[in-house]
Amino acid sequence: DGEGAEPGADEGLAPLSEKLVLDLTAHRTAGLRDALAADANMALVVVVHAFALQVFYPPYDQPTVLQVRLGVMGLERYAPGVGEGPAGRRIAERGEAWAARLPNAARDLWSALAAMPPSDLLDLLAHCASLAVNALRDPHDRRPGAWGHADTLATAMGLDMTTTWTATATSYFGRASKARVLEAVTEGVGQSDADRIAGMEKADMAEAAETLIAGKGWLPPLLRTAAVEAAPDAAEAPPEDDAYPFAAFW
């Protein structure tokens, strides 16, 4: 008489309820998370796959389970011509080379990446991640933590902005105050040269400063990279982990 049977048991292969589908796929998600955490090589493929989809394919075609978003943004509206500078050209060339290697369809990307050696995956990861770097100091978007991290990252990589940017009348001297121009000349070549151009009109001072600074490798403070701090002496080394009060909890 059907007593005790689950509702719908006599209805054949009816679709599963939404609640049951969510329940089962939540368990599957947990299983995937657990398995991926134990497989670093596969995790690398998954992350690169998600990043590359966002960089090289349309936003409406993103076949990935990974909920990671890259904040890729253009820089031209902040610094017209930045894409034509040395760094901008290298970034564009790198992107063009990768675009030529990757498949045309997003659905084919996974198999292409799965066949790549880890070294290539890391190179592609570096390219995609780099496009999401945002070290802009926008007064309307204060992010002091990110600005500090930009300094830390620059130091860690030994960033040398003299290979990317040069102080000229157009790039700096014509846009900074006279005091800043004289400060740059003093730092770059000496006080006597700064005194010599101090009475010039702004445009002439900017041109003179460009000539004086040329080849000196001078950079404004915002573009300088702090040196790596020396490691502490052995006598100043921090205590071992077991010396900390919380060590007993681990």
Sequence and secondary structure as in RCSB ss.txt:
>XXXX:A:sequence
DGEGAEPGADEGLAPLSEKLVLDLTAHRTAGLRDALAADANMALVVVVHAFALQVFYPPYDQPTVLQVRLGVMGL
ERYAPGVGEGPAGRRIAERGEAWAARLPNAARDLWSALAAMPPSDLLDLLAHCASLAVNALRDPHDRRPGAWGHA
DTLATAMGLDMTTTWTATATSYFGRASKARVLEAVTEGVGQSDADRIAGMEKADMAEAAETLIAGKGWLPPLLRT
AAVEAAPDAAEAPPEDDAYPFAAFW
>XXXX:A:secstr
  TT  TTTTS S    HHHHHHHHHHHHHHHHHHHHT HHHHHHHHHHHHHHHHHS TT    S          
TTTSTTGGGSHHHHHHHHHHHHHHHHS SSGGGHHHHHHTS HHHHHHHHHHHHHTT      TTS  HHHHHHH
HHHHHHHT  GGGT    IIIIITTS HHHHHHHHHHHT HHHHHHHTTS HHHHHHHHHHHHTTS    GGG  
        GGG    GGGSGGGGG 
